[in-house]
Amino acid sequence: MSLRRRVRRAWPASRLSDGQHRRALRVAAGVLLLLFLPLPFATAQQQLPLPQLQRRRQALEESGIFPPGRSNLPDEAAGAYALSTNPAEVIEMILNGDGNDVRLQGYLTRLGDGESDQGAPLTYFFARTTVSPTQLTFITRQVHGLWWSFAGTIDRGSAQMSTQKGYYFLNGTLTEHFDTGQSQPQRVRLPLLPEGGSTQ
């Protein structure tokens, strides 16, 4: 049965003029067309960009200067080193590669102590690093006019500490820099947090 006949059955001919038949046919055709088209709001909803949060892994992939170097450090020497007694304050050391082709990446996280960031965790991603058999160095990006630098090594603890926190230590000189100068360089010996203590 054609669409025209269906329309005429719904509206008997004795009650509809020829113009009304045509209008009714157009309405019916429009209703059928809508039934077979995808709903526009559903399509628009699918195409809306999802909110993007800046994740640490994504930030680590941003441009920086991370030339490869030679290192004998094992994989277990990488991880989060305690910057203070607060578990939120760490230096995350990420060693990619092995042997003569090791790149250092990571970040330093510290709680802010300024008026606008008091108690907020601030993450300073590494901007430049170097790796050699005797030394690791990093300089971080700036956050609120501050940045950090480090030069030193990762040392292995004693055999008695092999199953305890602190089997590896980040040992060297850590300096906080400001727009107007820098703090007194500090000698640090920071223990590696146990597995699961990393903030990555």
FIBA-300449 format. One line per 5 residues: number of its first residue (from 1); their letters; for each residue x, y, z of N, C-alpha, C. Coordinates in pm, 1 decimal, m for minus. Example, Ala and Ser with C-alpha at 12.3 -4.5 7.8 and 13.67 -1.06 7.14 Angstrom:
<rs>
1	AS	1319.0,m569.0,780.0,1230.0,m450.0,780.0,1320.0,m330.0,780.0  1285.0,m225.0,708.0,1367.0,m106.0,714.0,1290.0,3.0,787.0
</rs>
This chain:
<rs>
1	MSLRR	85.8,m119.7,0.0,0.0,0.0,0.0,89.1,124.2,0.0  62.4,218.1,m90.0,146.4,336.9,m99.8,121.4,430.9,16.8  219.5,521.6,37.9,209.0,620.5,144.9,87.6,710.5,125.0  58.5,743.5,m3.2,m56.4,830.5,m33.8,m187.8,765.4,9.4  m198.3,632.0,m16.0,m320.5,561.4,21.0,m333.0,553.4,173.3
6	RVRRA	m221.2,533.2,242.8,m225.6,527.7,388.8,m276.4,660.4,445.8  m225.7,769.5,388.9,m269.0,900.8,434.8,m417.8,919.1,410.8  m465.4,876.5,297.0,m608.2,893.2,264.3,m695.0,808.8,356.6  m644.7,690.8,399.1,m720.9,609.4,493.1,m730.4,679.6,628.0  m618.2,743.7,669.1,m616.9,812.2,798.0,m709.9,933.8,795.4
11	WPASR	m711.4,1006.8,683.2,m799.6,1122.2,667.6,m892.1,1095.3,549.1  m1013.7,1054.6,571.2,m1104.3,1018.9,458.5,m1115.4,1131.1,356.1  m1132.0,1090.7,229.0,m1134.2,1185.5,117.8,m1247.4,1286.0,129.7  m1357.1,1244.4,190.3,m1470.5,1335.7,200.6,m1439.9,1454.6,289.9  m1335.9,1443.3,374.8,m1306.6,1552.0,467.3,m1183.9,1632.5,428.3
16	LSDGQ	m1101.2,1583.2,337.5,m976.7,1651.2,301.4,m983.7,1701.5,158.0  m937.3,1824.6,141.1,m924.5,1877.3,5.5,m795.0,1824.2,m53.7  m772.7,1852.2,m182.2,m650.7,1804.9,m248.1,m526.0,1867.4,m185.5  m532.4,1997.3,m149.0,m418.5,2064.1,m84.4,m388.9,2005.4,52.6  m497.2,1970.0,125.4,m478.4,1909.9,256.7,m414.7,1771.6,244.7
21	HRRAL	m451.9,1695.9,138.2,m390.3,1565.1,114.3,m239.5,1579.3,96.2  m200.2,1681.2,18.0,m56.8,1700.9,m8.6,17.4,1738.3,119.9  m47.2,1827.4,200.8,16.6,1866.7,327.4,30.4,1747.3,422.3  m73.1,1666.5,428.8,m70.7,1548.2,515.6,37.6,1450.3,469.0  52.7,1437.8,337.8,154.9,1349.6,282.5,293.4,1398.0,319.9
26	RVAAG	315.6,1531.4,313.8,445.9,1587.8,350.3,475.9,1565.7,498.3  373.1,1581.2,584.4,391.1,1558.8,728.6,430.9,1414.0,755.1  357.3,1321.1,691.5,386.2,1178.6,711.5,526.6,1144.2,663.9  567.2,1199.9,548.6,701.8,1174.3,496.0,807.6,1230.1,590.9  779.0,1347.6,648.8,874.1,1407.0,744.6,890.7,1322.6,868.5
31	VLLLL	778.4,1267.9,918.7,784.1,1181.4,1037.6,866.6,1057.9,1008.7  845.0,994.9,892.4,923.3,875.9,856.0,1071.5,907.5,842.8  1102.3,1022.7,785.5,1242.5,1061.7,768.6,1311.1,1078.3,903.9  1240.2,1138.3,999.5,1297.3,1157.5,1133.1,1326.0,1025.4,1202.5  1240.1,925.5,1174.8,1259.1,795.4,1239.3,1387.2,727.5,1193.7
36	FLPLP	1431.0,752.5,1069.8,1549.2,685.7,1015.3,1677.0,767.2,1026.9  1666.2,892.4,1069.8,1786.5,974.4,1087.9,1838.5,960.2,1230.2  1973.2,960.1,1251.2,2025.5,958.4,1388.5,1989.1,1087.8,1459.3  1961.5,1078.9,1586.8,1923.4,1197.7,1662.7,2038.3,1297.5,1666.5  2015.1,1423.8,1633.6,2124.4,1520.6,1627.1,2190.3,1544.3,1761.6
41	FATAQ	2110.7,1541.9,1871.1,2173.5,1570.2,2000.4,2267.3,1457.4,2041.8  2235.0,1332.3,2001.8,2323.1,1220.9,2036.2,2454.6,1233.2,1961.9  2446.3,1271.3,1830.5,2569.1,1287.6,1752.9,2653.6,1400.3,1809.0  2589.4,1511.4,1843.1,2663.6,1625.5,1897.5,2729.1,1588.9,2028.9  2657.9,1508.3,2109.8,2713.1,1469.7,2238.5,2838.2,1385.2,2220.0
46	QQLPL	2837.4,1296.1,2119.0,2953.5,1211.5,2093.6,3072.8,1293.2,2044.4  3045.0,1403.5,1975.0,3153.4,1481.0,1916.6,3211.2,1585.2,2011.1  3146.7,1607.8,2127.4,3199.0,1706.8,2220.8,3333.8,1661.6,2274.6  3433.9,1748.7,2276.0,3563.4,1708.4,2329.4,3554.2,1683.5,2479.5  3616.0,1575.5,2524.0,3617.7,1546.3,2666.1,3715.3,1638.8,2735.7
51	PQLQR	3686.8,1679.1,2859.7,3781.6,1765.3,2930.8,3914.9,1694.9,2948.6  4021.7,1764.0,2918.1,4154.6,1704.9,2925.3,4223.6,1751.5,3052.4  4264.5,1658.6,3135.5,4343.9,1691.7,3252.7,4489.8,1668.8,3217.9  4575.1,1757.4,3267.4,4717.5,1739.4,3239.9,4770.1,1631.6,3333.7  4796.5,1515.5,3280.6,4844.9,1404.8,3360.3,4996.7,1405.6,3362.6
56	RRQAL	5051.9,1344.6,3466.1,5197.0,1344.9,3480.8,5264.9,1276.0,3363.2  5210.3,1161.9,3321.7,5272.1,1089.6,3210.3,5275.0,1176.0,3085.1  5165.2,1248.7,3058.4,5158.1,1336.6,2941.9,5260.5,1448.6,2953.2  5272.4,1506.0,3072.8,5367.3,1615.6,3092.7,5510.5,1568.2,3075.3  5538.3,1443.8,3112.2,5673.5,1391.0,3095.8,5712.0,1379.5,2948.3
61	EESGI	5610.4,1366.8,2862.1,5637.5,1351.6,2719.5,5658.3,1485.9,2649.4  5638.5,1596.0,2720.0,5660.6,1726.4,2659.9,5809.0,1747.6,2632.3  5838.2,1844.4,2547.1,5976.0,1866.0,2504.8,6065.3,1902.6,2622.4  6181.1,1845.3,2624.3,6282.6,1873.9,2724.0,6416.2,1829.9,2665.6  6521.4,1850.3,2739.4,6654.0,1810.0,2692.3,6699.2,1692.8,2779.0
66	FPPGR	6688.7,1572.4,2725.1,6720.0,1450.1,2798.7,6817.4,1364.5,2717.1  6942.5,1408.8,2700.4,7036.8,1330.5,2618.7,7068.6,1197.3,2685.9  7091.5,1093.2,2606.1,7125.2,963.8,2665.3,7266.8,963.9,2722.1  7288.4,882.4,2822.6,7420.9,868.3,2881.9,7442.9,726.2,2929.5  7560.8,700.3,2979.9,7594.8,566.3,3026.8,7566.9,554.8,3175.5
71	SNLPD	7502.0,445.2,3214.8,7471.5,423.2,3355.5,7469.9,274.5,3385.1  7517.6,238.8,3503.5,7513.4,99.6,3548.2,7401.9,76.8,3650.4  7315.8,174.5,3668.0,7209.6,161.2,3767.3,7105.9,58.0,3723.5  7062.3,m28.6,3815.3,6957.7,m125.9,3781.4,6820.2,m59.6,3778.9  6723.4,m129.3,3721.8,6587.2,m75.9,3711.5,6528.9,m39.6,3846.9
76	EAAGA	6563.7,m117.5,3950.7,6502.5,m92.2,4081.4,6553.1,35.2,4148.3  6655.2,100.4,4089.9,6702.5,227.6,4145.3,6611.4,343.9,4107.0  6525.9,322.9,4007.4,6429.2,426.3,3968.5,6312.4,424.8,4065.2  6249.1,540.7,4084.0,6133.3,548.3,4171.5,6126.5,680.4,4244.1  6046.8,682.9,4350.0,6023.5,806.4,4425.7,6116.1,811.2,4547.1
81	YALST	6194.0,918.3,4555.1,6284.4,940.8,4668.6,6221.1,1045.7,4759.8  6222.5,1017.6,4889.4,6155.0,1104.1,4986.2,6228.9,1236.0,5001.0  6161.5,1344.5,4965.6,6220.3,1477.9,4977.9,6210.6,1529.0,5121.6  6109.5,1480.6,5195.0,6091.1,1517.5,5335.4,6015.5,1404.5,5403.3  5977.1,1424.9,5527.7,5897.9,1323.5,5598.0,5753.8,1319.4,5548.8
86	NPAEV	5709.9,1422.9,5476.7,5576.1,1424.7,5419.5,5574.5,1337.8,5293.9  5489.1,1233.9,5287.3,5490.0,1144.4,5170.7,5452.1,1211.8,5039.6  5395.2,1333.0,5045.7,5358.9,1405.1,4923.0,5480.0,1472.8,4859.9  5588.8,1487.2,4933.8,5707.4,1556.3,4882.7,5812.2,1452.8,4841.5  5829.6,1440.8,4710.3,5919.3,1338.3,4656.0,5994.4,1391.7,4534.7
91	IEMIL	6101.2,1319.2,4499.6,6166.6,1337.3,4369.5,6152.8,1204.9,4296.8  6079.8,1206.2,4186.2,6057.9,1085.6,4106.2,6164.8,1076.9,3998.6  6245.8,971.4,4005.3,6353.6,949.8,3908.4,6310.6,837.3,3814.3  6301.2,867.5,3685.3,6258.6,769.3,3585.1,6375.7,747.0,3490.2  6426.3,624.8,3488.4,6540.8,589.8,3404.3,6491.6,505.9,3287.1
96	NGDGN	6501.9,560.2,3167.3,6457.9,490.3,3046.6,6578.4,439.6,2968.6  6577.0,312.0,2934.6,6688.0,253.3,2860.7,6782.0,178.3,2952.2  6893.4,136.0,2896.7,6993.7,65.9,2977.4,7131.7,77.4,2913.6  7233.0,49.4,2996.3,7370.7,49.8,2946.2,7417.1,187.2,2903.2  7451.1,198.8,2773.4,7504.7,324.4,2720.0,7396.3,419.6,2670.3
101	DVRLQ	7270.9,383.2,2685.8,7162.0,462.8,2629.3,7051.9,483.6,2734.0  7087.1,550.6,2844.0,6993.2,575.0,2953.0,6954.7,722.4,2953.4  6825.1,749.3,2956.6,6774.5,886.5,2967.5,6706.4,903.1,3102.3  6729.7,1017.5,3163.8,6667.7,1048.3,3292.1,6552.1,1144.9,3271.6  6434.9,1109.2,3322.8,6319.6,1198.8,3326.3,6260.3,1193.6,3466.7
106	GYLTR	6165.2,1281.7,3494.7,6102.9,1278.1,3626.3,6049.7,1412.7,3668.4  6029.6,1426.6,3797.5,5974.9,1550.4,3852.6,6000.2,1555.5,4001.8  5992.0,1676.5,4054.2,6002.1,1701.1,4197.9,5866.7,1755.0,4243.3  5809.2,1696.8,4347.5,5682.2,1744.7,4401.5,5704.1,1795.1,4543.8  5656.9,1915.1,4567.8,5675.4,1978.9,4698.2,5549.4,2056.7,4732.6
111	LGDGE	5515.8,2066.6,4861.8,5399.8,2145.2,4904.0,5435.9,2292.7,4903.4  5347.7,2374.1,4845.2,5373.8,2517.7,4836.6,5371.6,2582.9,4973.4  5451.6,2691.0,4986.7,5452.6,2765.8,5112.8,5427.3,2914.6,5091.7  5382.1,2950.2,4970.4,5349.2,3089.8,4942.3,5206.7,3122.3,4982.3  5170.6,3248.6,4972.8,5035.4,3291.2,5010.4,4928.8,3227.4,4922.1
116	SDQGA	4958.0,3214.5,4792.2,4857.3,3163.6,4699.2,4858.9,3011.7,4686.9  4966.6,2943.9,4729.0,4974.9,2798.5,4711.2,5007.2,2723.8,4840.4  4978.7,2785.5,4953.0,5008.6,2725.4,5082.9,4948.3,2585.1,5093.8  5035.2,2484.2,5112.6,4989.8,2346.8,5132.0,4950.2,2272.9,5006.3  4952.5,2339.7,4889.5,4914.9,2273.7,4763.7,5035.4,2200.7,4706.1
121	PLTYF	5018.2,2077.7,4655.4,5131.2,2007.3,4593.9,5169.0,2071.4,4460.1  5293.1,2112.6,4446.6,5344.1,2173.6,4323.1,5441.0,2075.5,4258.1  5420.8,2047.7,4129.9,5504.3,1951.4,4058.6,5595.3,2024.0,3960.4  5724.8,2003.7,3976.3,5827.5,2065.9,3891.8,5884.8,1957.0,3800.9  5840.5,1953.3,3676.1,5889.3,1851.5,3583.3,6031.3,1884.1,3538.4
126	FARTT	6110.2,1779.3,3517.8,6247.9,1799.7,3472.2,6246.2,1863.3,3333.3  6329.3,1965.6,3315.4,6341.6,2032.3,3185.5,6470.3,1991.9,3114.3  6571.1,1956.5,3192.7,6701.4,1921.1,3134.9,6770.3,1823.6,3229.8  6825.2,1717.2,3174.6,6894.2,1618.2,3257.4,7022.1,1571.3,3188.8  7111.5,1514.4,3267.3,7228.5,1445.9,3212.3,7250.4,1317.8,3291.5
131	VSPTQ	7309.5,1218.8,3224.7,7341.3,1090.3,3287.6,7484.2,1054.2,3252.4  7561.3,1016.0,3353.2,7696.2,964.7,3329.7,7721.1,854.3,3432.1  7828.0,775.3,3415.5,7852.8,667.5,3512.6,7872.9,717.9,3655.2  7913.8,843.9,3670.7,7944.2,893.7,3805.5,7846.5,999.1,3856.0  7758.0,1048.5,3769.2,7672.6,1158.9,3814.0,7542.4,1167.1,3734.1
136	LTFIT	7436.8,1210.3,3804.9,7308.6,1245.8,3743.3,7282.5,1392.0,3773.6  7226.9,1464.8,3677.8,7188.8,1603.6,3705.9,7049.9,1629.7,3648.7  6978.6,1723.4,3710.2,6852.9,1770.1,3651.3,6830.1,1915.4,3689.1  6759.3,1984.6,3600.6,6706.7,2119.1,3625.5,6558.4,2111.4,3592.9  6473.3,2164.2,3680.3,6328.9,2154.7,3658.6,6275.9,2277.8,3585.2
141	RQVHG	6151.8,2267.0,3542.1,6079.9,2382.8,3489.4,6040.1,2474.6,3605.1  6005.0,2596.2,3571.6,5963.3,2693.0,3673.7,5816.1,2675.3,3709.1  5786.1,2690.6,3836.2,5648.3,2697.2,3885.2,5642.5,2812.5,3984.5  5559.8,2911.3,3956.6,5545.0,3029.5,4042.8,5680.3,3096.1,4070.7  5764.8,3101.3,3966.6,5893.1,3170.4,3979.8,6000.8,3091.6,4051.1
146	LWWSF	5977.6,2962.4,4077.4,6076.5,2878.0,4145.1,6114.8,2760.6,4056.3  6237.7,2714.9,4068.8,6279.6,2591.0,4003.9,6392.7,2529.2,4085.2  6425.8,2404.5,4052.8,6521.4,2327.2,4131.8,6629.9,2269.3,4041.4  6746.7,2247.0,4100.9,6853.6,2176.2,4029.7,6916.9,2075.8,4125.2  6971.5,1970.2,4066.0,7035.5,1864.8,4144.6,7156.6,1813.2,4068.5
151	AGTID	7261.6,1780.6,4142.1,7378.0,1711.9,4086.1,7424.2,1610.3,4188.7  7435.7,1485.3,4147.2,7479.5,1382.3,4241.0,7465.9,1244.5,4181.1  7443.6,1146.8,4267.9,7439.4,1007.3,4224.8,7324.5,935.4,4295.4  7298.9,814.4,4249.1,7212.6,721.8,4323.4,7304.8,613.9,4378.5  7311.0,606.4,4510.7,7399.5,510.8,4578.1,7318.8,394.1,4631.8
156	RGSAQ	7384.9,281.5,4637.6,7322.7,161.7,4693.3,7351.5,154.9,4842.2  7248.2,116.2,4920.4,7266.4,101.3,5064.0,7336.9,m28.9,5098.4  7350.2,m54.0,5225.9,7418.0,m175.3,5271.5,7331.6,m298.5,5245.9  7395.1,m415.3,5249.8,7324.4,m540.2,5221.9,7211.8,m564.5,5322.0  7228.1,m515.9,5445.8,7125.3,m536.1,5547.8,6996.6,m461.0,5513.7
161	MSTQK	7007.8,m360.9,5426.7,6891.2,m278.7,5393.0,6821.5,m327.9,5267.5  6863.4,m441.2,5212.0,6815.1,m483.3,5080.5,6665.1,m506.1,5074.1  6600.5,m535.7,5187.1,6455.4,m556.1,5185.4,6381.7,m444.1,5258.0  6451.9,m336.8,5289.7,6391.7,m228.2,5366.3,6390.3,m98.9,5285.8  6311.1,m5.2,5335.3,6310.0,129.3,5277.7,6451.0,187.0,5286.5
166	GYYFL	6494.5,252.5,5180.3,6625.5,316.4,5184.7,6738.0,233.8,5128.7  6705.7,131.6,5049.6,6811.8,49.8,4990.2,6893.2,132.2,4890.2  6827.0,228.4,4824.1,6896.7,323.3,4736.7,6877.1,464.4,4792.5  6978.5,548.8,4766.9,6973.6,687.8,4813.1,7006.6,781.2,4697.8  6933.6,890.5,4690.0,6966.8,999.4,4598.8,7060.0,1090.8,4677.1
171	NGTLT	7185.3,1091.5,4637.2,7291.3,1153.6,4716.8,7357.7,1264.5,4635.5  7351.1,1388.5,4683.6,7413.3,1497.0,4608.3,7374.5,1633.6,4661.0  7375.0,1731.8,4569.5,7347.3,1870.8,4605.6,7218.2,1916.5,4538.7  7122.9,1961.8,4620.8,6993.3,2009.8,4572.5,6984.3,2159.5,4599.9  6945.9,2235.8,4496.6,6939.7,2382.0,4509.1,6804.6,2433.2,4462.1
176	EHFDT	6745.2,2522.8,4540.7,6621.0,2589.7,4502.6,6656.3,2725.0,4442.1  6599.4,2756.0,4325.0,6630.1,2880.3,4254.1,6507.1,2970.6,4251.3  6533.4,3101.2,4256.1,6427.6,3202.9,4249.9,6457.9,3296.7,4133.8  6360.1,3378.4,4098.5,6383.2,3480.2,3995.2,6495.3,3575.2,4037.2  6510.0,3595.2,4167.0,6607.0,3693.3,4216.5,6736.0,3629.9,4269.1
181	GQSQP	6749.6,3499.8,4259.3,6871.7,3435.4,4310.1,6849.6,3288.2,4335.4  6913.8,3237.0,4439.5,6898.4,3096.3,4472.9,6923.4,3076.1,4621.7  6875.1,2961.8,4671.8,6899.3,2928.3,4811.4,7039.1,2868.8,4825.1  7082.0,2851.2,4945.7,7209.5,2785.9,4971.5,7198.4,2639.8,4926.7  7288.3,2590.9,4840.0,7282.0,2449.4,4799.2,7287.0,2357.5,4920.9
186	QRVRL	7203.3,2255.2,4920.1,7195.2,2162.0,5032.1,7247.5,2025.6,4993.8  7328.3,1967.9,5081.8,7368.5,1828.6,5064.2,7252.4,1741.6,5110.3  7209.8,1648.5,5024.4,7096.8,1562.3,5058.8,7134.4,1415.7,5040.5  7068.6,1332.3,5117.9,7078.6,1186.9,5103.8,6935.7,1135.1,5123.4  6863.3,1123.0,5013.3,6720.6,1095.2,5017.3,6694.1,947.1,4990.5
191	PLLPE	6620.9,879.6,5079.7,6595.5,736.3,5061.7,6488.7,708.8,4956.6  6505.8,597.8,4886.3,6404.9,550.8,4791.7,6286.6,495.2,4869.8  6167.2,542.4,4835.4,6047.3,491.9,4902.0,6021.2,347.9,4858.0  5961.5,267.7,4943.8,5930.5,129.2,4904.9,5835.7,127.7,4787.6  5829.8,14.4,4717.2,5743.7,1.5,4600.4,5599.9,30.6,4641.2
196	GGSTQ	5534.4,114.4,4560.2,5398.9,157.5,4595.3,5399.3,296.5,4657.0  5518.5,342.6,4697.5,5526.6,478.3,4752.0,5542.6,582.7,4645.0  5563.8,538.1,4519.7,5577.6,630.7,4408.8,5446.4,701.2,4382.0  5455.8,828.2,4338.5,5337.4,906.8,4304.2,5303.7,896.1,4156.7  5376.9,822.5,4078.2,5351.0,810.0,3933.8,5222.2,735.2,3910.0
</rs>
